Amino acid sequence: MSNVIPLMSKHTEKLMKHEALTALHIFEETGSREEFRKWQECWKKELRIIEQCKGNKLNE
């Protein structure tokens, strides 16, 4: 992911991945998507930047 977003710090990237995996684990255990929704809300800004960077790379 850091190749796509050079401005995202390694710490932020690791934290985002860790929280995503935690939300996935909770979903697998409980079937509830609530934790994943919380994760999406928390990381909305970063997810938008990732999508924009991916779109820009595809247009190059």
Distance bins in CASP14 RR format, pairs under 12 A and 6 or more apart:
PFRMAT RR
TARGET T0000
AUTHOR 0000-0000-0000
RMODE 2
METHOD distances of the structure
MODEL  1
1 7 0 0 0 0 0 1 0 0 0 0 0
1 8 1 0 0 1 0 0 0 0 0 0 0
1 9 0 0 0 0 0 1 0 0 0 0 0
1 10 0 0 0 0 0 1 0 0 0 0 0
1 12 0 0 0 0 0 1 0 0 0 0 0
1 13 1 0 1 0 0 0 0 0 0 0 0
1 14 0 0 0 0 0 1 0 0 0 0 0
1 16 0 0 0 0 1 0 0 0 0 0 0
1 17 1 0 0 1 0 0 0 0 0 0 0
1 20 0 0 0 0 0 1 0 0 0 0 0
1 43 0 0 0 0 0 1 0 0 0 0 0
1 46 0 0 0 0 1 0 0 0 0 0 0
1 47 0 0 0 0 0 1 0 0 0 0 0
1 49 0 0 0 0 0 1 0 0 0 0 0
1 50 1 0 0 1 0 0 0 0 0 0 0
1 51 0 0 0 0 0 1 0 0 0 0 0
1 53 0 0 0 0 1 0 0 0 0 0 0
1 54 0 0 0 0 1 0 0 0 0 0 0
2 8 1 0 0 1 0 0 0 0 0 0 0
2 9 0 0 0 0 1 0 0 0 0 0 0
2 10 1 0 0 1 0 0 0 0 0 0 0
2 11 0 0 0 0 0 1 0 0 0 0 0
2 12 0 0 0 0 1 0 0 0 0 0 0
2 13 1 0 1 0 0 0 0 0 0 0 0
2 14 0 0 0 0 1 0 0 0 0 0 0
2 16 0 0 0 0 0 1 0 0 0 0 0
2 17 0 0 0 0 0 1 0 0 0 0 0
2 50 0 0 0 0 0 1 0 0 0 0 0
2 53 0 0 0 0 0 1 0 0 0 0 0
3 13 0 0 0 0 0 1 0 0 0 0 0
3 50 0 0 0 0 0 1 0 0 0 0 0
3 53 0 0 0 0 1 0 0 0 0 0 0
3 54 0 0 0 0 0 1 0 0 0 0 0
3 57 0 0 0 0 1 0 0 0 0 0 0
4 13 0 0 0 0 0 1 0 0 0 0 0
4 46 0 0 0 0 0 1 0 0 0 0 0
4 47 0 0 0 0 0 1 0 0 0 0 0
4 49 0 0 0 0 1 0 0 0 0 0 0
4 50 1 0 0 1 0 0 0 0 0 0 0
4 51 0 0 0 0 1 0 0 0 0 0 0
4 52 0 0 0 0 1 0 0 0 0 0 0
4 53 1 0 1 0 0 0 0 0 0 0 0
4 54 1 0 0 1 0 0 0 0 0 0 0
4 55 0 0 0 0 1 0 0 0 0 0 0
4 56 0 0 0 0 1 0 0 0 0 0 0
4 57 1 0 0 1 0 0 0 0 0 0 0
4 58 0 0 0 0 0 1 0 0 0 0 0
5 12 0 0 0 0 1 0 0 0 0 0 0
5 13 1 0 0 1 0 0 0 0 0 0 0
5 16 0 0 0 0 0 1 0 0 0 0 0
5 45 0 0 0 0 0 1 0 0 0 0 0
5 46 0 0 0 0 1 0 0 0 0 0 0
5 47 0 0 0 0 0 1 0 0 0 0 0
5 48 0 0 0 0 0 1 0 0 0 0 0
5 49 1 0 0 1 0 0 0 0 0 0 0
5 50 1 0 1 0 0 0 0 0 0 0 0
5 51 0 0 0 0 0 1 0 0 0 0 0
5 52 0 0 0 0 1 0 0 0 0 0 0
5 53 1 0 1 0 0 0 0 0 0 0 0
5 54 0 0 0 0 1 0 0 0 0 0 0
5 55 0 0 0 0 0 1 0 0 0 0 0
5 56 0 0 0 0 0 1 0 0 0 0 0
5 57 0 0 0 0 0 1 0 0 0 0 0
6 13 0 0 0 0 0 1 0 0 0 0 0
6 49 0 0 0 0 0 1 0 0 0 0 0
6 50 0 0 0 0 0 1 0 0 0 0 0
6 53 0 0 0 0 1 0 0 0 0 0 0
6 56 0 0 0 0 0 1 0 0 0 0 0
6 57 0 0 0 0 0 1 0 0 0 0 0
7 13 0 0 0 0 0 1 0 0 0 0 0
7 45 0 0 0 0 0 1 0 0 0 0 0
7 46 0 0 0 0 0 1 0 0 0 0 0
7 49 1 0 0 1 0 0 0 0 0 0 0
7 50 0 0 0 0 0 1 0 0 0 0 0
7 52 0 0 0 0 0 1 0 0 0 0 0
7 53 0 0 0 0 1 0 0 0 0 0 0
8 14 0 0 0 0 0 1 0 0 0 0 0
8 15 0 0 0 0 0 1 0 0 0 0 0
8 16 0 0 0 0 1 0 0 0 0 0 0
8 17 0 0 0 0 0 1 0 0 0 0 0
8 43 0 0 0 0 0 1 0 0 0 0 0
8 45 0 0 0 0 0 1 0 0 0 0 0
8 46 1 0 0 1 0 0 0 0 0 0 0
8 47 0 0 0 0 0 1 0 0 0 0 0
8 49 1 0 0 1 0 0 0 0 0 0 0
8 50 0 0 0 0 1 0 0 0 0 0 0
8 53 0 0 0 0 1 0 0 0 0 0 0
9 15 0 0 0 0 1 0 0 0 0 0 0
9 16 0 0 0 0 0 1 0 0 0 0 0
9 46 0 0 0 0 0 1 0 0 0 0 0
10 16 0 0 0 0 0 1 0 0 0 0 0
10 17 0 0 0 0 0 1 0 0 0 0 0
11 17 0 0 0 0 0 1 0 0 0 0 0
11 18 0 0 0 0 0 1 0 0 0 0 0
12 18 0 0 0 0 0 1 0 0 0 0 0
12 19 0 0 0 0 0 1 0 0 0 0 0
12 42 0 0 0 0 0 1 0 0 0 0 0
12 43 0 0 0 0 1 0 0 0 0 0 0
12 45 0 0 0 0 0 1 0 0 0 0 0
12 46 1 0 0 1 0 0 0 0 0 0 0
12 49 0 0 0 0 0 1 0 0 0 0 0
12 50 0 0 0 0 0 1 0 0 0 0 0
13 19 0 0 0 0 0 1 0 0 0 0 0
13 20 0 0 0 0 0 1 0 0 0 0 0
13 43 0 0 0 0 0 1 0 0 0 0 0
13 46 0 0 0 0 1 0 0 0 0 0 0
13 49 0 0 0 0 0 1 0 0 0 0 0
13 50 0 0 0 0 0 1 0 0 0 0 0
14 20 0 0 0 0 0 1 0 0 0 0 0
14 21 0 0 0 0 0 1 0 0 0 0 0
15 21 0 0 0 0 0 1 0 0 0 0 0
15 22 0 0 0 0 0 1 0 0 0 0 0
15 39 0 0 0 0 0 1 0 0 0 0 0
15 42 0 0 0 0 0 1 0 0 0 0 0
15 43 0 0 0 0 1 0 0 0 0 0 0
15 46 0 0 0 0 1 0 0 0 0 0 0
16 22 0 0 0 0 0 1 0 0 0 0 0
16 23 0 0 0 0 0 1 0 0 0 0 0
16 39 0 0 0 0 1 0 0 0 0 0 0
16 40 0 0 0 0 0 1 0 0 0 0 0
16 42 0 0 0 0 1 0 0 0 0 0 0
16 43 1 0 1 0 0 0 0 0 0 0 0
16 44 0 0 0 0 0 1 0 0 0 0 0
16 45 0 0 0 0 0 1 0 0 0 0 0
16 46 1 0 0 1 0 0 0 0 0 0 0
16 47 0 0 0 0 1 0 0 0 0 0 0
16 49 0 0 0 0 0 1 0 0 0 0 0
16 50 0 0 0 0 1 0 0 0 0 0 0
17 23 0 0 0 0 0 1 0 0 0 0 0
17 24 0 0 0 0 0 1 0 0 0 0 0
17 39 0 0 0 0 0 1 0 0 0 0 0
17 43 0 0 0 0 0 1 0 0 0 0 0
17 46 0 0 0 0 0 1 0 0 0 0 0
17 50 0 0 0 0 0 1 0 0 0 0 0
18 24 0 0 0 0 0 1 0 0 0 0 0
18 25 0 0 0 0 0 1 0 0 0 0 0
18 39 0 0 0 0 0 1 0 0 0 0 0
18 43 0 0 0 0 0 1 0 0 0 0 0
19 25 0 0 0 0 0 1 0 0 0 0 0
19 26 0 0 0 0 0 1 0 0 0 0 0
19 35 0 0 0 0 1 0 0 0 0 0 0
19 36 0 0 0 0 1 0 0 0 0 0 0
19 38 0 0 0 0 1 0 0 0 0 0 0
19 39 1 0 1 0 0 0 0 0 0 0 0
19 40 0 0 0 0 0 1 0 0 0 0 0
19 41 0 0 0 0 0 1 0 0 0 0 0
19 42 1 0 0 1 0 0 0 0 0 0 0
19 43 1 0 0 1 0 0 0 0 0 0 0
19 46 0 0 0 0 0 1 0 0 0 0 0
19 47 0 0 0 0 0 1 0 0 0 0 0
20 26 0 0 0 0 0 1 0 0 0 0 0
20 27 0 0 0 0 0 1 0 0 0 0 0
20 35 0 0 0 0 1 0 0 0 0 0 0
20 36 0 0 0 0 1 0 0 0 0 0 0
20 38 0 0 0 0 0 1 0 0 0 0 0
20 39 1 0 1 0 0 0 0 0 0 0 0
20 40 0 0 0 0 1 0 0 0 0 0 0
20 42 0 0 0 0 0 1 0 0 0 0 0
20 43 1 0 0 1 0 0 0 0 0 0 0
20 46 0 0 0 0 0 1 0 0 0 0 0
20 47 0 0 0 0 0 1 0 0 0 0 0
20 50 0 0 0 0 0 1 0 0 0 0 0
21 27 0 0 0 0 0 1 0 0 0 0 0
21 28 0 0 0 0 0 1 0 0 0 0 0
21 35 0 0 0 0 0 1 0 0 0 0 0
21 36 0 0 0 0 0 1 0 0 0 0 0
21 39 0 0 0 0 1 0 0 0 0 0 0
22 28 0 0 0 0 0 1 0 0 0 0 0
22 29 0 0 0 0 0 1 0 0 0 0 0
22 35 1 0 0 1 0 0 0 0 0 0 0
22 36 0 0 0 0 1 0 0 0 0 0 0
22 38 0 0 0 0 0 1 0 0 0 0 0
22 39 1 0 0 1 0 0 0 0 0 0 0
22 42 0 0 0 0 0 1 0 0 0 0 0
23 29 0 0 0 0 0 1 0 0 0 0 0
23 30 0 0 0 0 0 1 0 0 0 0 0
23 31 0 0 0 0 0 1 0 0 0 0 0
23 32 0 0 0 0 1 0 0 0 0 0 0
23 33 0 0 0 0 1 0 0 0 0 0 0
23 34 0 0 0 0 1 0 0 0 0 0 0
23 35 1 0 1 0 0 0 0 0 0 0 0
23 36 1 0 1 0 0 0 0 0 0 0 0
23 37 0 0 0 0 1 0 0 0 0 0 0
23 38 1 0 0 1 0 0 0 0 0 0 0
23 39 1 0 1 0 0 0 0 0 0 0 0
23 40 0 0 0 0 1 0 0 0 0 0 0
23 41 0 0 0 0 0 1 0 0 0 0 0
23 42 0 0 0 0 1 0 0 0 0 0 0
23 43 0 0 0 0 0 1 0 0 0 0 0
24 30 0 0 0 0 0 1 0 0 0 0 0
24 31 0 0 0 0 0 1 0 0 0 0 0
24 32 0 0 0 0 0 1 0 0 0 0 0
24 33 0 0 0 0 0 1 0 0 0 0 0
24 35 0 0 0 0 1 0 0 0 0 0 0
24 36 1 0 0 1 0 0 0 0 0 0 0
24 39 0 0 0 0 1 0 0 0 0 0 0
25 31 0 0 0 0 0 1 0 0 0 0 0
25 32 0 0 0 0 0 1 0 0 0 0 0
25 35 0 0 0 0 1 0 0 0 0 0 0
25 36 0 0 0 0 0 1 0 0 0 0 0
25 39 0 0 0 0 0 1 0 0 0 0 0
26 32 1 0 0 1 0 0 0 0 0 0 0
26 33 0 0 0 0 1 0 0 0 0 0 0
26 34 0 0 0 0 1 0 0 0 0 0 0
26 35 1 0 1 0 0 0 0 0 0 0 0
26 36 0 0 0 0 1 0 0 0 0 0 0
26 37 0 0 0 0 0 1 0 0 0 0 0
26 38 0 0 0 0 1 0 0 0 0 0 0
26 39 0 0 0 0 1 0 0 0 0 0 0
27 33 1 0 0 1 0 0 0 0 0 0 0
27 34 0 0 0 0 1 0 0 0 0 0 0
27 35 1 0 0 1 0 0 0 0 0 0 0
27 36 1 0 1 0 0 0 0 0 0 0 0
27 37 0 0 0 0 0 1 0 0 0 0 0
27 38 0 0 0 0 0 1 0 0 0 0 0
27 39 0 0 0 0 1 0 0 0 0 0 0
28 35 0 0 0 0 0 1 0 0 0 0 0
28 36 0 0 0 0 0 1 0 0 0 0 0
29 35 0 0 0 0 1 0 0 0 0 0 0
30 36 0 0 0 0 0 1 0 0 0 0 0
32 38 0 0 0 0 0 1 0 0 0 0 0
33 39 0 0 0 0 0 1 0 0 0 0 0
33 40 0 0 0 0 1 0 0 0 0 0 0
34 40 0 0 0 0 0 1 0 0 0 0 0
34 41 0 0 0 0 0 1 0 0 0 0 0
35 41 0 0 0 0 0 1 0 0 0 0 0
35 42 0 0 0 0 0 1 0 0 0 0 0
36 42 0 0 0 0 0 1 0 0 0 0 0
36 43 0 0 0 0 0 1 0 0 0 0 0
36 47 0 0 0 0 0 1 0 0 0 0 0
37 43 0 0 0 0 0 1 0 0 0 0 0
37 44 0 0 0 0 0 1 0 0 0 0 0
38 44 0 0 0 0 0 1 0 0 0 0 0
39 46 0 0 0 0 0 1 0 0 0 0 0
39 47 0 0 0 0 1 0 0 0 0 0 0
40 46 0 0 0 0 0 1 0 0 0 0 0
40 47 1 0 0 1 0 0 0 0 0 0 0
40 48 0 0 0 0 0 1 0 0 0 0 0
41 47 0 0 0 0 1 0 0 0 0 0 0
43 49 0 0 0 0 1 0 0 0 0 0 0
43 50 0 0 0 0 1 0 0 0 0 0 0
43 51 0 0 0 0 0 1 0 0 0 0 0
44 50 0 0 0 0 0 1 0 0 0 0 0
44 51 0 0 0 0 0 1 0 0 0 0 0
45 51 0 0 0 0 0 1 0 0 0 0 0
45 52 0 0 0 0 0 1 0 0 0 0 0
46 52 0 0 0 0 0 1 0 0 0 0 0
46 53 0 0 0 0 0 1 0 0 0 0 0
47 53 0 0 0 0 0 1 0 0 0 0 0
47 54 0 0 0 0 0 1 0 0 0 0 0
48 54 0 0 0 0 0 1 0 0 0 0 0
48 55 0 0 0 0 0 1 0 0 0 0 0
49 55 0 0 0 0 0 1 0 0 0 0 0
49 56 0 0 0 0 0 1 0 0 0 0 0
50 56 0 0 0 0 0 1 0 0 0 0 0
50 57 0 0 0 0 0 1 0 0 0 0 0
51 57 0 0 0 0 0 1 0 0 0 0 0
51 58 0 0 0 0 0 1 0 0 0 0 0
52 58 0 0 0 0 0 1 0 0 0 0 0
52 59 0 0 0 0 0 1 0 0 0 0 0
53 59 0 0 0 0 0 1 0 0 0 0 0
53 60 0 0 0 0 0 1 0 0 0 0 0
54 60 0 0 0 0 0 1 0 0 0 0 0
END
